[in-house]
Amino acid sequence: MELFISNLPFTAKDSDLQPVCEAYGEVTRVHVVTDRATGRSKGFAFVEMPDRSQGEAAIKALEGMEFMGRQIKAREAMPKR
């Protein structure tokens, strides 16, 4: 299951978000999307969790959670077009 996490602080890195998500299950990949020119976070990330029930638990727990001073949003990622 792929999660979409938004409203991240612009200083967030993969290594900041991974342990937060791992509290809810196995995480196979965390990718905080960054601006190519500045290297700064664009404020959102994709997290892959192989177990759907763990992914759903993570979404429920992460939605509205305070992370690095911001209230983050979490939902299932939409398939690529």
C-alpha positions, 0 to 999 in steps of 0.5 A: 500500500502506498501512502501520501503524506502532506503538509510536511515541513520544508526541512523534512527528510526521508530519515525524519519520516521513516521512524514515525511510519515504522511505529505502525508497521513495516516500511519498504520505502519513504520518499520525501519529494524535493525541489530539484533546484533547491533540494528542499522538501516540497511538503509531501511524501510517499511511503510504501508499506507492504501490509494493507492493514498496517498502512490503514493503521498508519493513515488513521494514526498519522492524519492530523498528527503533529510532526516537526511543528506541523499538522500532517495529513495522510491518505492512500496514494492515488495510482499514477495516471 
